[in-house]
Amino acid sequence: MSLSRRTVLAGSVVGSAALATAAATGAIPGVRGAAATAAPAGGYLVGLGISDITGPAAECGMMGYSQLEQTTAGIHLRPRVRAYVIADGGQRVVFVVAENGMIFGSVHRGVMLELARRFGDLYTERNVLLTSTHSHATCGGSSHDYAYNLAILGFQQQVYDAEVQGIVEAIAAAHADLSPGTLALGRGELHDASVNRSRVAFERNPAADREQFPGAIDPAVTALSISKGGKQVGAITWFATHNTSMSNSNRLISSDNKGYAAFAHEHTERGVRYLDGKPDFLAAFAQTNAGDMSPNLNLSPTSGPTEDEFENTRIIGERQYHASKAALAQARSIGGTVDALLCYIDLADIAVDGRFTSDGQPKRTSPAAAGVALIAGSTEDGPGLPGIPIPEGVRNPFVDALGDPRQPAPAWLSDAQAPKAIVAPLGLLPPVGWVPSVVPIQIMRIGELYLAAAGGEFTIVSGLRIRRVVAEVLGVPLEQVLLQGYANTYHEYVTTPEEYDAQQYEGGSTLFGRYTLPAYLQEFTRLATAFAARQQIDRGPAPRDVSALQPNFVAAPGPDATPAGRAFGDVLTQPAPTYQRGSQVAVEFVSAHPKHNPRRNGTFLEVQRRTGSGDWVRVANEGEWAVRYHWSKRGGAESVARFTWDIPADGAGTYRFVHFADSLGGDGTLRPFTGTSAEFAVL
């Protein structure tokens, strides 16, 4: 059945009593079994789900670093999405953490449409919060916003489908998993996994703000523990650091440091195997206000704690994992209901009351514009707006088709955005503005924890100011409110007005001008007031839908070919007969283009071990930390898949590599194949 957009969005004003009645009577489509069970008195219903959102592992532009030449060429650590459904009486909320670059408005819309198709008005934009860990090593192209597809060379349907389908699959799995559970909340601090990459801007803030962050970082670790039947089954940990330990020269898909933290908690500690069905434990590592927080502790890409990006990813991830464990160890049981409220605001045109400005005078936001500092990029983590500047001698077909975004700004926009030196008036570019301006803001309550959610990359002081106004309106301690950035619809940075004046990278990337944060303070105050009074709020302006205006200038791969005398799956480089524990094995196969089957929720490689009975069992696979998949092209249509495996210290035995892929024939038929290496011994 197809549902109109009006039907989808009706959930934003559906009362909790109506939901409870509909759920109890089975009137909501897709609600059955455990999902319709009432929460126990004094407790919650909780459900957890996970899926894979890995995009194509070859020739797909990567999201975040603006490098035209940074296209995927393999996989290291598969990005996944984790969903948590928490219900209390007639209310329920969904919190989602996706290990991708951003949650774009296109993906948010796509998820809501599919949830409506499956569940009616049970899960809507009001009570579903989508967040991203902001990895810069995953596939781009899922956006409908031209600025974010510029270096990707257009909209990529495969990436969009992987993200939308993966998120919905995780939510559906969490929905099916609903059963009685309890929550506990713990807190701690972590001081060696982030550094302020814009200290000169931070120092412009008033002393009362700076005193909250003595080291110019936000060390707060907040951890929510989820248990069922007295057993811990999940956790969500919030900590502010950019997910950019992997550099702009990396071409392997990776969930980066926050992905490693989740992997360490789930796989290394709990033994979760992602290909073995439903895990019995899930750990998500979410962002907060990480706008000016870098994991590159020496303030240079791939530098700090070591000079190796893979080691840095592991170390920064491991530090977050240990900090999470410490916070969870002292977590105390919490109660309180769950609830959420959402509205849309137009950041391009908000009249800001003088109550929210430093001089007491009314101000106004303006259409989006990129500053020179955005184009220059963050020297600590990498360049800024995708595809700008365009290297001399390099043609971008996206720019050829839509025009160069580097246009003179009208005087009125320059005045409105001062002191920013505008290089691209993104909100005024044809055929429609290249970034969204109508975006959602949301407040979600999970027991005693409140999340103030928005799509920007908020600096730590920007986040602090929003937390203060929300906490004051709700009448709760400041520590009970977190700024949940990277949520629902991405739109670049949000600095304080004082930081904006410095026009560092973050200020140049605050697209809607100096008064963006005051506008957010005003609008969150309005939303929090309605939330506290348990009143509905106008939905606000409708977000745009430009899905019909999406060019793609990346040619699809044609039929696959093999070297002369070779077949798909043949081994080009066999393993050595023997290896020592702690060493690395490398094998190469004749393969096919990964775009023909990205093998989402699957794998391109199994490392198998022979048992005493002669059977072969999987002990490692592509997608896990110890295995790396490197794809390369030879000639016009030949693919080579090179796999490496870091042998564990306890890995004595007999092994083999088994490669899986699908080749595309000249007749348009996909044909799966398998390649198997020679056996090798680990001593």
LINFEN-V275215 format. One record per residue. N is the residue number from 1. RES is the residue in one small letter. OMEGA is omega in degrees with one decimal (NA if undefined). Layout:
<<N,RES,OMEGA> <N,RES,OMEGA>>
This chain:
<<1,m,176.3> <2,s,-179.3> <3,l,176.2> <4,s,177.6> <5,r,178.3> <6,r,178.7> <7,t,-178.8> <8,v,-171.6> <9,l,178.5> <10,a,-179.5> <11,g,-178.6> <12,s,178.8> <13,v,176.9> <14,v,-180.0> <15,g,-178.7> <16,s,179.9> <17,a,178.3> <18,a,178.0> <19,l,-178.3> <20,a,179.9> <21,t,-178.7> <22,a,-179.9> <23,a,-177.3> <24,a,-177.6> <25,t,-178.3> <26,g,-176.5> <27,a,-179.5> <28,i,-179.3> <29,p,175.3> <30,g,-179.0> <31,v,-179.4> <32,r,175.8> <33,g,-174.6> <34,a,-175.9> <35,a,-179.0> <36,a,-179.5> <37,t,178.9> <38,a,176.9> <39,a,178.8> <40,p,178.8> <41,a,178.6> <42,g,-179.1> <43,g,-177.0> <44,y,158.9> <45,l,180.0> <46,v,177.5> <47,g,-177.8> <48,l,178.8> <49,g,-178.8> <50,i,172.2> <51,s,-176.0> <52,d,178.7> <53,i,-179.9> <54,t,176.1> <55,g,-177.7> <56,p,-172.9> <57,a,178.5> <58,a,170.8> <59,e,173.1> <60,c,178.9> <61,g,-178.1> <62,m,-170.9> <63,m,167.6> <64,g,-171.9> <65,y,173.7> <66,s,-178.4> <67,q,179.9> <68,l,-176.5> <69,e,-179.5> <70,q,177.0> <71,t,-176.4> <72,t,177.4> <73,a,178.6> <74,g,-176.4> <75,i,169.9> <76,h,-177.8> <77,l,-173.7> <78,r,174.1> <79,p,-178.5> <80,r,177.3> <81,v,-179.5> <82,r,-178.2> <83,a,-179.7> <84,y,175.3> <85,v,-179.8> <86,i,-177.4> <87,a,177.4> <88,d,-176.1> <89,g,-179.5> <90,g,-178.3> <91,q,172.4> <92,r,177.0> <93,v,176.9> <94,v,176.7> <95,f,-173.9> <96,v,175.2> <97,v,179.4> <98,a,-179.0> <99,e,179.9> <100,n,-177.6> <101,g,-179.0> <102,m,165.5> <103,i,178.4> <104,f,178.6> <105,g,177.8> <106,s,-179.3> <107,v,176.9> <108,h,179.8> <109,r,-179.3> <110,g,178.2> <111,v,-178.7> <112,m,177.9> <113,l,-178.4> <114,e,176.1> <115,l,177.4> <116,a,179.3> <117,r,-176.5> <118,r,-167.2> <119,f,-178.0> <120,g,-177.3> <121,d,-178.3> <122,l,-179.7> <123,y,-174.7> <124,t,177.8> <125,e,179.2> <126,r,-170.8> <127,n,175.7> <128,v,-179.6> <129,l,179.7> <130,l,179.3> <131,t,179.4> <132,s,174.2> <133,t,174.7> <134,h,172.0> <135,s,175.7> <136,h,-177.2> <137,a,176.8> <138,t,-174.5> <139,c,173.6> <140,g,175.8> <141,g,-179.7> <142,s,-177.2> <143,s,168.8> <144,h,-178.6> <145,d,-171.1> <146,y,-178.0> <147,a,-175.7> <148,y,175.8> <149,n,-173.4> <150,l,179.7> <151,a,179.1> <152,i,-177.3> <153,l,171.8> <154,g,-178.5> <155,f,-178.6> <156,q,-175.3> <157,q,-179.1> <158,q,-179.0> <159,v,176.9> <160,y,-179.3> <161,d,-179.9> <162,a,-177.9> <163,e,-178.9> <164,v,-178.7> <165,q,-179.9> <166,g,179.7> <167,i,-179.6> <168,v,177.5> <169,e,179.9> <170,a,179.0> <171,i,178.8> <172,a,177.8> <173,a,178.1> <174,a,176.9> <175,h,179.9> <176,a,-176.3> <177,d,-175.5> <178,l,176.7> <179,s,-175.5> <180,p,179.5> <181,g,-179.9> <182,t,179.2> <183,l,173.7> <184,a,-175.0> <185,l,178.6> <186,g,-179.5> <187,r,176.9> <188,g,177.7> <189,e,178.4> <190,l,-171.7> <191,h,-175.7> <192,d,177.1> <193,a,179.1> <194,s,175.7> <195,v,179.3> <196,n,-175.8> <197,r,-179.9> <198,s,-173.5> <199,r,-178.4> <200,v,176.6> <201,a,179.0> <202,f,-176.2> <203,e,177.4> <204,r,-178.6> <205,n,178.7> <206,p,-178.4> <207,a,-178.8> <208,a,175.9> <209,d,-176.5> <210,r,-179.3> <211,e,176.9> <212,q,-176.0> <213,f,-174.8> <214,p,179.6> <215,g,-177.6> <216,a,173.5> <217,i,172.3> <218,d,-175.3> <219,p,-171.2> <220,a,172.8> <221,v,178.2> <222,t,-174.1> <223,a,177.2> <224,l,179.3> <225,s,-178.6> <226,i,-177.4> <227,s,172.9> <228,k,178.7> <229,g,179.7> <230,g,-179.0> <231,k,177.5> <232,q,-178.3> <233,v,-179.8> <234,g,178.2> <235,a,170.5> <236,i,-178.9> <237,t,178.5> <238,w,176.3> <239,f,-174.5> <240,a,165.6> <241,t,178.7> <242,h,-179.6> <243,n,-171.3> <244,t,173.0> <245,s,174.3> <246,m,-168.8> <247,s,179.5> <248,n,172.4> <249,s,177.6> <250,n,178.4> <251,r,176.9> <252,l,177.1> <253,i,-176.8> <254,s,173.2> <255,s,170.5> <256,d,-167.8> <257,n,178.9> <258,k,173.8> <259,g,177.9> <260,y,178.2> <261,a,178.1> <262,a,179.3> <263,f,179.7> <264,a,-178.0> <265,h,-175.7> <266,e,-171.8> <267,h,-174.2> <268,t,-178.5> <269,e,-170.6> <270,r,177.7> <271,g,179.2> <272,v,172.9> <273,r,-168.6> <274,y,179.5> <275,l,-174.0> <276,d,-179.8> <277,g,-173.4> <278,k,177.1> <279,p,177.7> <280,d,177.3> <281,f,177.5> <282,l,-179.4> <283,a,177.3> <284,a,178.1> <285,f,-171.0> <286,a,175.8> <287,q,165.9> <288,t,179.9> <289,n,-173.1> <290,a,-172.9> <291,g,-179.9> <292,d,-179.5> <293,m,-180.0> <294,s,174.2> <295,p,-179.1> <296,n,-164.7> <297,l,176.2> <298,n,176.7> <299,l,175.1> <300,s,-178.5> <301,p,-179.7> <302,t,-177.0> <303,s,178.1> <304,g,4.3> <305,p,-180.0> <306,t,175.4> <307,e,-179.8> <308,d,-173.8> <309,e,178.2> <310,f,177.2> <311,e,178.7> <312,n,177.0> <313,t,-179.8> <314,r,-174.7> <315,i,179.7> <316,i,175.7> <317,g,-179.4> <318,e,178.5> <319,r,175.7> <320,q,178.0> <321,y,-179.9> <322,h,177.6> <323,a,176.3> <324,s,179.6> <325,k,-179.9> <326,a,178.8> <327,a,179.8> <328,l,-177.9> <329,a,179.1> <330,q,179.5> <331,a,177.3> <332,r,-178.3> <333,s,178.7> <334,i,174.6> <335,g,-177.5> <336,g,-173.9> <337,t,171.1> <338,v,-178.6> <339,d,178.1> <340,a,177.6> <341,l,-176.5> <342,l,168.9> <343,c,178.2> <344,y,176.3> <345,i,177.8> <346,d,-175.8> <347,l,-179.2> <348,a,-172.9> <349,d,177.5> <350,i,172.6> <351,a,-174.4> <352,v,178.6> <353,d,-179.5> <354,g,176.5> <355,r,-174.6> <356,f,177.8> <357,t,-174.1> <358,s,-179.0> <359,d,177.8> <360,g,-178.7> <361,q,177.6> <362,p,-179.5> <363,k,-179.5> <364,r,172.5> <365,t,-177.5> <366,s,176.4> <367,p,-171.8> <368,a,175.7> <369,a,177.2> <370,a,179.0> <371,g,177.7> <372,v,-178.0> <373,a,176.8> <374,l,-178.4> <375,i,179.4> <376,a,177.0> <377,g,176.7> <378,s,-178.7> <379,t,-179.4> <380,e,-175.6> <381,d,179.7> <382,g,-176.2> <383,p,-171.3> <384,g,-170.4> <385,l,-176.7> <386,p,172.1> <387,g,178.3> <388,i,-0.4> <389,p,178.6> <390,i,-176.4> <391,p,-179.8> <392,e,178.5> <393,g,-179.9> <394,v,178.2> <395,r,176.2> <396,n,-177.4> <397,p,176.6> <398,f,178.8> <399,v,178.1> <400,d,-176.0> <401,a,-172.8> <402,l,-178.7> <403,g,-179.6> <404,d,-179.6> <405,p,-179.6> <406,r,-177.1> <407,q,175.1> <408,p,178.5> <409,a,175.1> <410,p,-175.1> <411,a,-178.1> <412,w,178.4> <413,l,176.7> <414,s,177.9> <415,d,-177.5> <416,a,-175.9> <417,q,-177.9> <418,a,5.3> <419,p,-179.7> <420,k,170.4> <421,a,-171.8> <422,i,175.1> <423,v,-179.9> <424,a,178.3> <425,p,-167.7> <426,l,-177.2> <427,g,-177.0> <428,l,-174.3> <429,l,175.2> <430,p,-0.9> <431,p,171.0> <432,v,179.0> <433,g,-172.5> <434,w,174.1> <435,v,179.1> <436,p,172.2> <437,s,176.2> <438,v,-173.0> <439,v,179.3> <440,p,163.3> <441,i,-169.8> <442,q,169.3> <443,i,178.5> <444,m,176.0> <445,r,173.1> <446,i,-176.2> <447,g,-178.5> <448,e,-178.1> <449,l,179.4> <450,y,178.4> <451,l,173.0> <452,a,-166.6> <453,a,175.9> <454,a,-170.1> <455,g,-176.1> <456,g,169.3> <457,e,-174.5> <458,f,172.1> <459,t,-174.5> <460,i,178.9> <461,v,173.3> <462,s,177.8> <463,g,179.5> <464,l,-177.0> <465,r,176.5> <466,i,177.9> <467,r,-179.3> <468,r,-176.6> <469,v,179.2> <470,v,179.2> <471,a,-179.6> <472,e,-179.4> <473,v,-178.0> <474,l,-179.9> <475,g,179.7> <476,v,177.1> <477,p,-177.4> <478,l,-176.0> <479,e,179.1> <480,q,179.4> <481,v,174.6> <482,l,169.7> <483,l,179.5> <484,q,178.4> <485,g,177.3> <486,y,-171.5> <487,a,165.9> <488,n,178.7> <489,t,-176.6> <490,y,177.9> <491,h,177.7> <492,e,-163.9> <493,y,171.2> <494,v,177.2> <495,t,169.1> <496,t,176.2> <497,p,179.4> <498,e,177.5> <499,e,179.3> <500,y,-177.7> <501,d,178.7> <502,a,-179.0> <503,q,164.9> <504,q,-177.9> <505,y,-176.6> <506,e,177.9> <507,g,176.6> <508,g,-179.6> <509,s,173.2> <510,t,-161.3> <511,l,-170.3> <512,f,170.4> <513,g,-172.8> <514,r,-172.7> <515,y,176.9> <516,t,-179.6> <517,l,175.3> <518,p,176.2> <519,a,177.8> <520,y,179.3> <521,l,179.1> <522,q,-175.1> <523,e,175.4> <524,f,175.0> <525,t,178.6> <526,r,-179.3> <527,l,-178.8> <528,a,178.1> <529,t,177.3> <530,a,-179.8> <531,f,-178.4> <532,a,-179.2> <533,a,-177.7> <534,r,178.3> <535,q,172.7> <536,q,-179.6> <537,i,177.3> <538,d,-179.0> <539,r,-179.7> <540,g,-178.1> <541,p,-178.5> <542,a,174.9> <543,p,-176.1> <544,r,173.4> <545,d,179.8> <546,v,-177.7> <547,s,-178.8> <548,a,-176.1> <549,l,-172.5> <550,q,176.5> <551,p,174.1> <552,n,-176.8> <553,f,177.0> <554,v,-179.5> <555,a,175.9> <556,a,178.2> <557,p,178.8> <558,g,179.0> <559,p,179.2> <560,d,177.2> <561,a,177.4> <562,t,173.5> <563,p,179.6> <564,a,177.9> <565,g,-178.6> <566,r,176.5> <567,a,175.7> <568,f,-179.8> <569,g,176.9> <570,d,179.2> <571,v,177.9> <572,l,177.6> <573,t,-179.6> <574,q,173.3> <575,p,172.5> <576,a,-179.4> <577,p,-176.9> <578,t,176.3> <579,y,173.5> <580,q,174.2> <581,r,-178.1> <582,g,177.8> <583,s,-176.5> <584,q,176.1> <585,v,175.2> <586,a,179.5> <587,v,177.4> <588,e,-179.2> <589,f,163.1> <590,v,-171.9> <591,s,-179.3> <592,a,-177.7> <593,h,-177.2> <594,p,178.2> <595,k,-179.0> <596,h,172.0> <597,n,-178.4> <598,p,176.7> <599,r,176.2> <600,r,-173.1> <601,n,176.2> <602,g,-179.3> <603,t,173.6> <604,f,-177.3> <605,l,166.0> <606,e,166.5> <607,v,-174.5> <608,q,-180.0> <609,r,179.2> <610,r,179.4> <611,t,179.0> <612,g,179.6> <613,s,179.4> <614,g,176.8> <615,d,176.7> <616,w,179.9> <617,v,178.5> <618,r,178.0> <619,v,176.4> <620,a,179.2> <621,n,172.7> <622,e,-174.5> <623,g,176.7> <624,e,-171.0> <625,w,-172.5> <626,a,-176.5> <627,v,174.1> <628,r,179.7> <629,y,178.0> <630,h,177.3> <631,w,174.5> <632,s,-179.8> <633,k,175.8> <634,r,-173.4> <635,g,-176.6> <636,g,-171.1> <637,a,179.7> <638,e,178.9> <639,s,174.8> <640,v,176.7> <641,a,178.5> <642,r,-179.3> <643,f,172.2> <644,t,177.9> <645,w,174.4> <646,d,-174.4> <647,i,179.6> <648,p,-177.1> <649,a,-179.2> <650,d,-169.4> <651,g,179.6> <652,a,179.7> <653,g,178.6> <654,t,-171.3> <655,y,168.9> <656,r,174.0> <657,f,174.7> <658,v,-176.1> <659,h,180.0> <660,f,175.3> <661,a,179.1> <662,d,178.1> <663,s,176.9> <664,l,-180.0> <665,g,177.8> <666,g,178.5> <667,d,179.5> <668,g,-178.7> <669,t,173.3> <670,l,-178.9> <671,r,178.1> <672,p,175.1> <673,f,179.9> <674,t,173.4> <675,g,-177.3> <676,t,-179.7> <677,s,169.6> <678,a,177.1> <679,e,174.9> <680,f,-177.3> <681,a,172.7> <682,v,-174.0> <683,l,NA>>
